[in-house]
Amino acid sequence: MSHASPPAFTPPALIPPLRLRTEDGVAYVGSLDEALAFALTHTLPKGDYEGLIRRLEVAREREDVIEAGNAFRWWAQSNGILVENGTAG
């Protein structure tokens, strides 16, 4: 009788933390999982939204994580919700 080993734990893909304006104040996003959850609940008009969602869903390798994090930051910037350092939120 063989026992299947449990799936290996995969830590969340971390990205440089971002502060984003929301209707309720400011949201903090520091991982691709958080970025995906935020994007899915905030369908904003500017940028390649579908491409962003795809990148966030499939990024696992380091280069893909960096690219997805950059795409999320660009999307937030282009939609005017990124709170830059030193900017009041």
C-alpha positions in Angstrom: 0.0 0.0 0.0 1.6 3.2 -1.1 0.8 6.5 0.5 0.7 9.5 -1.7 2.7 12.3 -0.3 0.8 15.6 0.3 1.4 18.3 -2.2 4.4 20.4 -1.5 3.5 23.8 0.0 4.1 26.6 -2.4 4.6 29.9 -0.7 2.8 32.9 -2.2 4.7 34.6 -4.9 5.7 37.9 -3.3 5.9 41.2 -5.1 7.0 44.6 -3.9 4.1 45.7 -1.7 1.7 48.2 -3.3 -0.9 50.5 -1.7 -4.0 50.9 -3.8 -6.9 53.3 -3.6 -10.3 51.7 -3.2 -13.8 53.0 -2.5 -13.3 52.1 1.2 -9.8 53.6 1.6 -6.5 51.9 0.9 -5.8 48.2 0.1 -2.3 46.7 0.6 -1.2 44.0 -1.9 2.0 42.1 -1.4 1.6 38.8 -3.3 0.3 37.6 -6.6 -2.6 35.8 -4.9 -3.6 39.2 -3.3 -3.1 40.9 -6.7 -5.3 38.4 -8.4 -8.0 38.6 -5.8 -7.9 42.4 -6.0 -8.0 42.5 -9.8 -10.9 40.0 -9.9 -13.0 42.2 -7.6 -12.0 45.5 -9.2 -12.5 45.3 -13.0 -11.1 48.6 -14.1 -11.3 49.8 -17.7 -7.7 50.7 -18.6 -5.0 48.2 -19.6 -5.1 44.6 -20.8 -7.3 43.3 -18.0 -7.7 39.7 -19.5 -3.9 39.5 -20.1 -3.3 40.7 -16.5 -5.6 38.0 -15.0 -3.9 35.3 -17.1 -0.4 36.4 -16.0 -1.4 36.5 -12.4 -3.0 33.0 -12.6 -0.1 31.2 -14.2 3.0 32.9 -12.8 5.1 30.4 -11.0 8.7 30.8 -12.2 10.7 33.8 -10.9 10.7 35.6 -14.3 6.9 35.1 -14.7 6.3 36.4 -11.1 8.3 39.5 -11.8 6.4 40.1 -15.1 3.0 39.5 -13.5 3.9 41.9 -10.6 5.0 44.6 -13.0 1.9 44.1 -15.1 -0.3 44.5 -12.0 1.6 47.6 -11.0 1.2 49.1 -14.5 -2.5 48.3 -14.5 -3.0 49.9 -11.1 -1.0 53.0 -12.3 -2.9 53.3 -15.5 -6.2 53.2 -13.6 -5.1 55.8 -11.2 -5.4 53.7 -8.0 -1.7 53.2 -7.2 -0.7 55.3 -4.1 2.9 56.3 -4.7 5.3 56.7 -1.7 4.7 60.0 -0.1 1.3 60.4 -1.6 -1.6 60.7 0.8 -4.1 57.8 0.4 
